[in-house]
């Protein structure tokens, strides 16, 4: 992520305020107070869109960014859906990126941090989500790389530990399939998933029966889960 200096951040906020102020004054002059629309981001009537499409694009983008952080691709898709001409959309999106109102690298970093710690997602799932939101591959790779293998492993272990008790009493094959499947859905690689599940089951078996998990039984369970996947 390319860092933003305090001066640049302040400039971005000032630019946002100026843009919003100019458009609000235009709204007051036109006698309308709903140009930003309701939940559908209505940009105004057809005449207004034709006469000042960049103003319409700014209003739509500002409304979207006020609701939640967005990637450039997400905003571009919204502008297309609202019928904003491509050249006007490009101009507004480019200006927003210049002043830091759109920053896909920062979005990716924040997304990885939030979704990993909040939902326990692994790097594969995080990369897929960012790709779906139109973040460029380089920004995705840089953001995901900040999630260290050690942190990912620790989170996988914590996820399995929380779910382990709910599988007590079930056959080993079923426990492996459910626990490893849970990790797979959260984007953890198969090798890590099975290693973490095996460690957890072995520890649980030692705690409860004083014996380790049967090697052949676990291998059968792992093969069965792999075939099911």
C-alpha positions in Angstrom: 0.0 0.0 0.0 1.4 3.4 -0.9 1.2 5.5 2.2 -0.7 8.8 2.2 0.9 11.8 3.8 -1.1 13.8 6.3 -1.0 16.7 3.9 -2.4 14.6 1.1 -5.2 13.1 3.3 -6.2 16.6 4.4 -6.2 17.7 0.8 -8.4 14.7 -0.1 -10.9 15.7 2.6 -10.9 19.3 1.5 -11.4 18.3 -2.1 -14.4 16.1 -1.1 -15.9 19.0 0.9 -15.4 21.3 -2.1 -17.0 18.9 -4.5 -19.9 18.2 -2.2 -20.4 22.0 -1.5 -20.4 22.9 -5.2 -23.0 20.2 -5.9 -25.2 21.1 -2.9 -25.2 24.7 -4.1 -26.2 23.6 -7.5 -29.0 21.6 -5.9 -30.3 24.6 -4.0 -30.2 26.8 -7.1 -32.2 24.2 -9.0 -34.8 24.0 -6.2 -34.1 20.2 -5.7 -33.0 18.6 -2.5 -32.9 14.9 -3.7 -30.4 15.0 -6.4 -28.3 12.3 -4.7 -31.4 10.1 -4.8 -32.7 7.6 -2.2 -31.2 4.1 -1.9 -31.0 3.7 -5.6 -28.5 6.6 -6.1 -30.9 8.4 -8.5 -28.7 11.1 -10.2 -31.6 13.4 -11.3 -33.6 13.7 -14.5 -32.4 13.0 -18.1 -31.8 16.7 -18.9 -29.5 17.1 -15.9 -27.5 14.0 -16.8 -27.0 15.3 -20.4 -26.1 18.9 -19.4 -23.7 18.0 -16.5 -22.9 14.3 -16.4 -19.7 14.8 -14.4 -21.7 16.5 -11.6 -24.1 13.6 -11.6 -21.2 11.2 -11.5 -19.6 13.0 -8.5 -22.8 12.9 -6.6 -23.3 9.2 -7.2 -19.7 8.4 -6.2 -19.9 10.6 -3.1 -23.1 8.9 -1.9 -21.6 5.5 -2.5 -18.4 6.3 -0.6 -20.4 7.8 2.3 -22.2 4.5 2.7 -19.1 2.3 2.6 -15.6 2.1 1.0 -15.7 1.2 -2.7 -13.2 0.1 -5.3 -12.8 2.0 -8.5 -14.4 -0.9 -10.4 -17.4 -0.9 -8.1 -18.0 2.8 -8.6 -17.5 2.4 -12.4 -20.1 -0.3 -12.4 -22.6 1.9 -10.5 -22.0 4.8 -12.9 -22.6 2.5 -15.9 -25.8 1.2 -14.3 -27.0 4.8 -13.8 -26.3 5.7 -17.4 -23.4 8.1 -16.9 -21.4 8.5 -20.1 -18.0 6.7 -20.1 -15.9 9.8 -20.6 -17.6 11.6 -17.7 -17.2 8.6 -15.4 -13.5 8.2 -16.3 -12.9 11.9 -15.5 -14.6 11.7 -12.1 -13.0 8.4 -11.1 -9.6 9.6 -12.2 -10.0 12.8 -10.1 -11.2 10.9 -7.1 -8.2 8.6 -7.4 -5.8 11.6 -7.6 -7.1 13.1 -4.4 -7.2 9.7 -2.5 -11.0 9.3 -2.4 -10.5 6.0 -4.3 -7.5 3.9 -3.3 -7.8 0.2 -4.2 -4.5 -0.7 -2.5 -5.8 0.8 0.8 -9.1 -0.9 0.3 -7.5 -4.3 -0.2 -5.3 -3.9 2.9 -8.4 -2.9 5.0 -10.4 -5.8 3.5 -7.8 -8.4 4.3 -7.4 -7.1 7.9 -11.2 -6.9 8.5 -12.3 -10.2 6.9 -9.5 -12.3 8.3 -9.9 -11.1 11.9 -13.7 -10.8 11.7 -14.6 -13.9 9.6 -11.4 -16.0 9.9 -11.0 -16.1 6.1 -7.8 -17.5 4.6 -5.7 -16.0 1.9 -7.4 -17.8 -1.0 -10.9 -16.6 0.0 -9.6 -13.1 0.6 -8.0 -13.0 -2.8 -11.2 -14.2 -4.4 -13.3 -11.6 -2.7 -11.0 -8.8 -3.8 -11.0 -10.1 -7.3 -14.8 -10.1 -7.4 -14.6 -6.4 -6.4 -12.4 -5.5 -9.2 -9.1 -4.9 -7.4 -6.1 -5.4 -9.6 -4.0 -8.5 -9.2 -0.9 -6.6 -7.9 -2.9 -4.9 -5.2 -4.5 -8.2 -4.2 -1.2 -10.0 -4.0 0.4 -7.2 -1.9 -2.5 -7.1 0.5 -2.8 -10.8 0.9 1.0 -11.1 1.4 0.7 -9.1 4.6 -1.2 -11.9 6.1 1.7 -14.1 7.3 1.6 -17.9 7.1 2.0 -18.0 10.9 -1.0 -15.8 11.4 -3.1 -17.8 8.9 -2.1 -21.1 10.6 -3.0 -19.7 14.1 -6.4 -18.6 12.9 -7.1 -22.0 11.3 -6.2 -23.7 14.6 -8.5 -21.4 16.5 -11.4 -22.0 14.0 -11.0 -25.8 14.4 -10.8 -25.5 18.2 -14.1 -23.6 18.3 -15.8 -26.2 16.2 -14.2 -29.4 17.6 -16.6 -30.0 20.4 -19.6 -29.9 18.1 -18.2 -33.0 16.3 -17.6 -35.0 19.5 -18.9 -38.6 19.3 -19.0 -38.6 15.5 -16.8 -41.0 13.5 -13.3 -39.8 12.7 -14.2 -39.7 9.0 -17.1 -37.4 9.6 -15.1 -35.2 11.9 -12.3 -34.8 9.4 -14.7 -34.0 6.6 -16.6 -31.4 8.5 -13.7 -29.7 10.1 -11.5 -29.7 7.0 -14.5 -28.7 4.9 -15.1 -25.7 7.1 -11.5 -24.6 6.6 -11.7 -25.2 2.9 -14.8 -23.0 2.6 -12.9 -20.2 4.4 -10.0 -20.4 1.9 -7.4 -22.5 3.7 -5.3 -24.8 1.5 -5.9 -28.6 1.9 -2.5 -29.4 3.3 -2.9 -26.9 6.1 -6.5 -27.8 6.8 -5.7 -31.5 7.2 -2.6 -30.9 9.3 -4.6 -28.6 11.7 -7.5 -31.0 11.9 -5.2 -33.9 12.6 -3.4 -32.0 15.4 -6.7 -31.1 17.0 -8.1 -34.6 16.8 -4.9 -36.1 18.1 -4.9 -33.7 21.0 -8.5 -34.3 21.8 -8.0 -38.0 21.7 -5.1 -37.9 24.1 -6.9 -35.6 26.5 -10.0 -37.9 26.5 -8.5 -41.4 26.2 -4.8 -41.1 26.8 -4.0 -42.5 23.3 -3.1 -41.0 20.0 -5.3 -41.0 17.0 -5.0 -44.2 15.0 -2.8 -43.5 11.9 -4.8 -45.8 9.5 -8.1 -44.4 10.6 -7.0 -40.8 10.0 -5.6 -41.6 6.6 -8.8 -43.3 5.6 -10.8 -40.3 6.8 -8.5 -37.9 4.9 -8.8 -39.9 1.7 -12.6 -40.1 2.1 -12.8 -36.3 2.6 -10.6 -35.7 -0.4 -12.8 -37.8 -2.6 -15.9 -36.0 -1.3 -14.4 -32.6 -2.3 
